[in-house]
Amino acid sequence: MLARDIAKEVNVLFIVGENSPSPPDGFKSITIGKKANLIQTLKLVRPDLLIRDTGPTVSEEVEKLRDIVPALLHFDDFGDGRKQADFVFQTLLEETVDEHEEHIIVDRRLFMADPMMQPFEKTGLQKQQPGPLPHLVISFGEEDEGNLTYRALRHVSQLQIPLKVTVLVGERYPHDVSTLRMMALGRRNTLVQQPPYHVPEVYATADVILCASGYMPYEVAVMGIPCVVLSQNDFELGLAFPKEQHGFVHLGLGRKVKQSNLLNAIMEPLLHEPLRKRSIERQLALGLGDGKNKVVETIHYLLEHPKRRAGGKALSDMLH
């Protein structure tokens, strides 16, 4: 999203690691395999700015990068390396965290919604009260290592009331999809979908969404749909965003959730109209999804005013 926005003024190069998603069409990329090759690659390329969205970074590695790259911008970096970056944008942490360095910007409004979500923004306001066959969407992201998809579907299969259920299986789902399909066959109006599918389109048809507690609740809050959240691990459990005051029902670690608690949480917004409306209003009041302009502004600032100087050829020279 950022690359497309700045491509007219900036030469963009994607550095693709072992577990990176594929770079978007129309952009140059270098595949480096292991993370250890990053420093060597950057020594050759000599970019003016490195943008990283790789999770926690290590201080020693980022220290070496500082000698090569004039400016570093990190997203949601919880590692020691964040201290060495020029700016770190944290959307996953809440503003209530302990004191942090000035260059670490903690602001959930920096969340950038996928452009595909634009037609479905605030869709919850247009939704009528759930009909005779309410729709539940179960979605636990690309990998779902703990297989919460299976656990959730098994619990939901015990519901005796009419309910349409759509299960979105992620691209890198490592478990047996046929097990999910067999379970779905045992329950009416239950569908297991594998990629490709249009996530915002499917979410928009939901009366309730059941998802993980990482980035998904942010996407749901752009649309305004009652949402039940399960954490996939202890890190996700520590994230403070998807809570009641923001319009979510957080049931803690997915592997420990009780069937009765999960089914009650799913049914409540379907049966209680005031509760459903309150959830939608609280989510939409957060005003999420429009963080791109501030991020692009920061990118241009770092390119025009790098805090450090690094020798060597510029990226623009390398790519011509």
HUBELKA-V523328 format. One record per residue. N is the residue number from 1. SS is DSSP state (hx for helix, st for strand, lp for the rest). D_CENTER is the distance of its C-alpha to the mean C-alpha in whole Angstrom. Layout:
BEGIN
n:N ss:SS d_center:D_CENTER
n:N ss:SS d_center:D_CENTER
END
This chain:
BEGIN
n:1 ss:lp d_center:14
n:2 ss:hx d_center:15
n:3 ss:hx d_center:18
n:4 ss:hx d_center:19
n:5 ss:hx d_center:19
n:6 ss:hx d_center:21
n:7 ss:lp d_center:23
n:8 ss:lp d_center:26
n:9 ss:lp d_center:27
n:10 ss:lp d_center:25
n:11 ss:lp d_center:26
n:12 ss:lp d_center:22
n:13 ss:st d_center:22
n:14 ss:st d_center:19
n:15 ss:st d_center:20
n:16 ss:st d_center:19
n:17 ss:st d_center:19
n:18 ss:lp d_center:19
n:19 ss:lp d_center:16
n:20 ss:lp d_center:14
n:21 ss:lp d_center:13
n:22 ss:lp d_center:16
n:23 ss:lp d_center:17
n:24 ss:lp d_center:17
n:25 ss:lp d_center:21
n:26 ss:lp d_center:23
n:27 ss:lp d_center:22
n:28 ss:st d_center:24
n:29 ss:st d_center:23
n:30 ss:st d_center:24
n:31 ss:st d_center:23
n:32 ss:st d_center:24
n:33 ss:st d_center:23
n:34 ss:lp d_center:23
n:35 ss:hx d_center:22
n:36 ss:hx d_center:25
n:37 ss:hx d_center:26
n:38 ss:hx d_center:24
n:39 ss:hx d_center:27
n:40 ss:hx d_center:29
n:41 ss:hx d_center:27
n:42 ss:hx d_center:27
n:43 ss:hx d_center:31
n:44 ss:hx d_center:31
n:45 ss:hx d_center:29
n:46 ss:lp d_center:29
n:47 ss:lp d_center:27
n:48 ss:lp d_center:27
n:49 ss:lp d_center:23
n:50 ss:st d_center:21
n:51 ss:st d_center:17
n:52 ss:st d_center:15
n:53 ss:lp d_center:11
n:54 ss:lp d_center:12
n:55 ss:lp d_center:12
n:56 ss:lp d_center:15
n:57 ss:lp d_center:18
n:58 ss:lp d_center:22
n:59 ss:hx d_center:24
n:60 ss:hx d_center:27
n:61 ss:hx d_center:25
n:62 ss:hx d_center:24
n:63 ss:hx d_center:27
n:64 ss:hx d_center:29
n:65 ss:hx d_center:26
n:66 ss:hx d_center:27
n:67 ss:lp d_center:31
n:68 ss:lp d_center:30
n:69 ss:lp d_center:27
n:70 ss:lp d_center:28
n:71 ss:lp d_center:25
n:72 ss:st d_center:21
n:73 ss:st d_center:18
n:74 ss:st d_center:15
n:75 ss:st d_center:11
n:76 ss:lp d_center:11
n:77 ss:lp d_center:14
n:78 ss:lp d_center:15
n:79 ss:lp d_center:18
n:80 ss:hx d_center:22
n:81 ss:hx d_center:21
n:82 ss:hx d_center:19
n:83 ss:hx d_center:23
n:84 ss:hx d_center:24
n:85 ss:lp d_center:22
n:86 ss:lp d_center:23
n:87 ss:st d_center:20
n:88 ss:st d_center:16
n:89 ss:st d_center:14
n:90 ss:st d_center:12
n:91 ss:lp d_center:10
n:92 ss:lp d_center:9
n:93 ss:lp d_center:13
n:94 ss:lp d_center:15
n:95 ss:lp d_center:18
n:96 ss:lp d_center:20
n:97 ss:lp d_center:20
n:98 ss:lp d_center:23
n:99 ss:lp d_center:25
n:100 ss:lp d_center:23
n:101 ss:lp d_center:24
n:102 ss:lp d_center:24
n:103 ss:lp d_center:22
n:104 ss:st d_center:19
n:105 ss:st d_center:18
n:106 ss:st d_center:16
n:107 ss:lp d_center:15
n:108 ss:hx d_center:12
n:109 ss:hx d_center:13
n:110 ss:hx d_center:12
n:111 ss:lp d_center:9
n:112 ss:st d_center:9
n:113 ss:lp d_center:9
n:114 ss:lp d_center:10
n:115 ss:hx d_center:14
n:116 ss:hx d_center:14
n:117 ss:hx d_center:13
n:118 ss:hx d_center:16
n:119 ss:hx d_center:19
n:120 ss:hx d_center:17
n:121 ss:lp d_center:16
n:122 ss:lp d_center:18
n:123 ss:hx d_center:19
n:124 ss:hx d_center:20
n:125 ss:hx d_center:23
n:126 ss:hx d_center:25
n:127 ss:lp d_center:24
n:128 ss:lp d_center:27
n:129 ss:lp d_center:28
n:130 ss:lp d_center:27
n:131 ss:lp d_center:30
n:132 ss:lp d_center:32
n:133 ss:lp d_center:29
n:134 ss:lp d_center:26
n:135 ss:st d_center:23
n:136 ss:st d_center:20
n:137 ss:st d_center:17
n:138 ss:st d_center:15
n:139 ss:st d_center:12
n:140 ss:lp d_center:11
n:141 ss:lp d_center:8
n:142 ss:lp d_center:10
n:143 ss:lp d_center:12
n:144 ss:lp d_center:13
n:145 ss:lp d_center:16
n:146 ss:lp d_center:17
n:147 ss:lp d_center:18
n:148 ss:hx d_center:17
n:149 ss:hx d_center:17
n:150 ss:hx d_center:21
n:151 ss:hx d_center:21
n:152 ss:hx d_center:20
n:153 ss:hx d_center:22
n:154 ss:hx d_center:25
n:155 ss:hx d_center:25
n:156 ss:hx d_center:25
n:157 ss:lp d_center:27
n:158 ss:lp d_center:30
n:159 ss:lp d_center:29
n:160 ss:lp d_center:33
n:161 ss:lp d_center:32
n:162 ss:lp d_center:31
n:163 ss:lp d_center:27
n:164 ss:st d_center:25
n:165 ss:st d_center:22
n:166 ss:st d_center:20
n:167 ss:st d_center:18
n:168 ss:st d_center:15
n:169 ss:st d_center:16
n:170 ss:lp d_center:13
n:171 ss:lp d_center:14
n:172 ss:lp d_center:15
n:173 ss:lp d_center:16
n:174 ss:lp d_center:19
n:175 ss:lp d_center:21
n:176 ss:lp d_center:24
n:177 ss:hx d_center:23
n:178 ss:hx d_center:26
n:179 ss:hx d_center:26
n:180 ss:hx d_center:24
n:181 ss:hx d_center:26
n:182 ss:hx d_center:29
n:183 ss:hx d_center:28
n:184 ss:hx d_center:27
n:185 ss:hx d_center:30
n:186 ss:lp d_center:32
n:187 ss:lp d_center:30
n:188 ss:lp d_center:31
n:189 ss:lp d_center:28
n:190 ss:st d_center:25
n:191 ss:st d_center:24
n:192 ss:st d_center:21
n:193 ss:st d_center:20
n:194 ss:st d_center:19
n:195 ss:lp d_center:17
n:196 ss:lp d_center:18
n:197 ss:lp d_center:17
n:198 ss:lp d_center:15
n:199 ss:hx d_center:12
n:200 ss:hx d_center:13
n:201 ss:hx d_center:17
n:202 ss:hx d_center:16
n:203 ss:hx d_center:14
n:204 ss:hx d_center:17
n:205 ss:lp d_center:20
n:206 ss:lp d_center:19
n:207 ss:lp d_center:21
n:208 ss:st d_center:19
n:209 ss:st d_center:15
n:210 ss:st d_center:15
n:211 ss:st d_center:11
n:212 ss:st d_center:10
n:213 ss:lp d_center:9
n:214 ss:lp d_center:6
n:215 ss:lp d_center:3
n:216 ss:hx d_center:5
n:217 ss:hx d_center:8
n:218 ss:hx d_center:7
n:219 ss:hx d_center:8
n:220 ss:hx d_center:11
n:221 ss:hx d_center:12
n:222 ss:hx d_center:12
n:223 ss:hx d_center:14
n:224 ss:lp d_center:16
n:225 ss:lp d_center:16
n:226 ss:lp d_center:18
n:227 ss:st d_center:15
n:228 ss:st d_center:16
n:229 ss:st d_center:14
n:230 ss:st d_center:14
n:231 ss:st d_center:13
n:232 ss:lp d_center:13
n:233 ss:lp d_center:15
n:234 ss:hx d_center:17
n:235 ss:hx d_center:14
n:236 ss:hx d_center:12
n:237 ss:hx d_center:15
n:238 ss:lp d_center:16
n:239 ss:lp d_center:13
n:240 ss:lp d_center:15
n:241 ss:lp d_center:12
n:242 ss:lp d_center:13
n:243 ss:lp d_center:16
n:244 ss:hx d_center:19
n:245 ss:hx d_center:20
n:246 ss:hx d_center:17
n:247 ss:lp d_center:18
n:248 ss:st d_center:16
n:249 ss:st d_center:18
n:250 ss:st d_center:17
n:251 ss:st d_center:19
n:252 ss:st d_center:18
n:253 ss:st d_center:18
n:254 ss:hx d_center:18
n:255 ss:hx d_center:21
n:256 ss:hx d_center:23
n:257 ss:lp d_center:22
n:258 ss:lp d_center:26
n:259 ss:hx d_center:26
n:260 ss:hx d_center:28
n:261 ss:hx d_center:25
n:262 ss:hx d_center:23
n:263 ss:hx d_center:25
n:264 ss:hx d_center:26
n:265 ss:hx d_center:23
n:266 ss:hx d_center:22
n:267 ss:hx d_center:26
n:268 ss:hx d_center:26
n:269 ss:hx d_center:24
n:270 ss:hx d_center:26
n:271 ss:hx d_center:29
n:272 ss:lp d_center:29
n:273 ss:hx d_center:29
n:274 ss:hx d_center:29
n:275 ss:hx d_center:26
n:276 ss:hx d_center:24
n:277 ss:hx d_center:24
n:278 ss:hx d_center:24
n:279 ss:hx d_center:20
n:280 ss:hx d_center:20
n:281 ss:hx d_center:21
n:282 ss:hx d_center:20
n:283 ss:hx d_center:16
n:284 ss:hx d_center:18
n:285 ss:lp d_center:20
n:286 ss:lp d_center:17
n:287 ss:lp d_center:16
n:288 ss:lp d_center:13
n:289 ss:st d_center:12
n:290 ss:st d_center:14
n:291 ss:lp d_center:14
n:292 ss:hx d_center:14
n:293 ss:hx d_center:18
n:294 ss:hx d_center:18
n:295 ss:hx d_center:16
n:296 ss:hx d_center:19
n:297 ss:hx d_center:21
n:298 ss:hx d_center:21
n:299 ss:hx d_center:21
n:300 ss:hx d_center:24
n:301 ss:hx d_center:25
n:302 ss:hx d_center:25
n:303 ss:hx d_center:26
n:304 ss:hx d_center:29
n:305 ss:lp d_center:30
n:306 ss:lp d_center:29
n:307 ss:lp d_center:30
n:308 ss:lp d_center:31
n:309 ss:lp d_center:33
n:310 ss:lp d_center:33
n:311 ss:lp d_center:35
n:312 ss:lp d_center:35
n:313 ss:lp d_center:35
n:314 ss:lp d_center:32
n:315 ss:hx d_center:29
n:316 ss:hx d_center:31
n:317 ss:hx d_center:34
n:318 ss:hx d_center:32
n:319 ss:hx d_center:31
n:320 ss:lp d_center:34
END
